[in-house]
Amino acid sequence: MENFAALLIPALLGVMLLRLLLLPMKWGIRVALHAGCGFFCLWLLNTVAFATGVYLPINAVTVLISGTLGLPGVALLTLLEIL
């Protein structure tokens, strides 16, 4: 029974450490995915800028805002650009 406990405790600690290390990576992947979608939305809006007259710069702040907030974020950025 002591051999089992001697193997179980380090294994559980290893699993807990692995989960703690992978959690920020999961968040980073999620932020990157949302930023990619935000970039695509801004690029799409800028391709029709000749028709709408609204051009939004594509930088880290606008990409993260549009990626995090989605379509309402793009609408907010557009409204801020118009005003």
Buried (B, 14 or more C-beta within 10 A) or exposed (E): EEEEEEEEEEEEEEEEEEEEEEEEEEEEEEEEEBBEBBBEBBEEBBEEEEEEEBEBEBEEEBBBBBBEBBEEBBEEBBEEEEE
